[in-house]
Amino acid sequence: MRQPLSPLNSAAGSIVCLLSMLLAHAEASADPNCPMSSRQVQADPGPPGVRQSASTKLIQTMPENAQVIGIGDSLVAGWPVDLLTIPKKFDKYWNFGFPGDTTSNVLWRMAEAPLERVDPTKVFLLVGTNDLNLGRTPCETVFGIEAIVRLIERKWPRASIGVISIPPRGKNNSEFLTERTQVNSALASLSQHGHRFELIGLPDAQLVCTASDGDCTYYQKDYLHLNRRGYAVLNRIVHEFLER
């Protein structure tokens, strides 16, 4: 039996109601091999203080006519504007990424923001690496991503949704390799079986760092965040999604 969501703030009632409906919808299609405990998704604002204040400011930057929206963690938040080629048919892009976000944080932020004010044509999502870093299982991570997709569907029913697979991380790309591969495989399966999102599969082979590659071609020194060359790879595949 799923435990009730904890109250978060004055908007807790609406968040709980919304997530309960979304999770009930998603649960029927979740991987039956995942235990019920992994299907509990908590909307979580994250640590109080500076982070929540910065989150509020991000929500306040929402434009009224963004046709393309990017959602996710620091890999989205840190995406250089000049390395995201938005097709000319779209007028405006809004970066709704936030550093350090997990799937739970994204759910909270989306439930808090007045997203009905915008009506995007395309939405892409990149999140999950921080879930794995916190010790969440592949099942928990996939279910969190699926809950976000359901929330996007509810907020923006006309939008096409693209979910970017979790990129490699760590020296030799070995960090959470098994878990990351399981998440990406599950997302690929979900996208092919009636779920209304397209998997934007990363070309992992192009992002591989080898032992001889002291300064990884595509990553910053932490082997987690992408450099400009890494974002150029992401830009190519996301641009293809935006053009379709």
Stockholm file with secondary structure:
# STOCKHOLM 1.0

chainA/1-244         MRQPLSPLNSAAGSIVCLLSMLLAHAEASADPNCPMSSRQVQADPGPPGVRQSASTKLIQTMPENAQVIGIGDSLVAGWPVDLLTIPKKFDKYWNFGFPGDTTSNVLWRMAEAPLERVDPTKVFLLVGTNDLNLGRTPCETVFGIEAIVRLIERKWPRASIGVISIPPRGKNNSEFLTERTQVNSALASLSQHGHRFELIGLPDAQLVCTASDGDCTYYQKDYLHLNRRGYAVLNRIVHEFLER
#=GR chainA/1-244 SS CCCCCCCCSTTHHHHHHHHHHHHHHHHTTSCTTSCGGGGCCCCCCCSSSHHHHHHHHHHHTCCSCCSEEEEESHHHHTCCGGGSCCCTTCCCEEEEECTTCCHHHHHHHHHHSCGGGCCCSEEEEECCHHHHHTTCCHHHHHHHHHHHHHHHHHHCTTCEEEEECCCCCSGGGCTTHHHHHHHHHHHHHHHTTTCSCEEECCCGGGGCCCTTCSSCTTBCTTSSSBCHHHHHHHHHHHHHHHHC
#=GC SS_cons         CCCCCCCCSTTHHHHHHHHHHHHHHHHTTSCTTSCGGGGCCCCCCCSSSHHHHHHHHHHHTCCSCCSEEEEESHHHHTCCGGGSCCCTTCCCEEEEECTTCCHHHHHHHHHHSCGGGCCCSEEEEECCHHHHHTTCCHHHHHHHHHHHHHHHHHHCTTCEEEEECCCCCSGGGCTTHHHHHHHHHHHHHHHTTTCSCEEECCCGGGGCCCTTCSSCTTBCTTSSSBCHHHHHHHHHHHHHHHHC
//
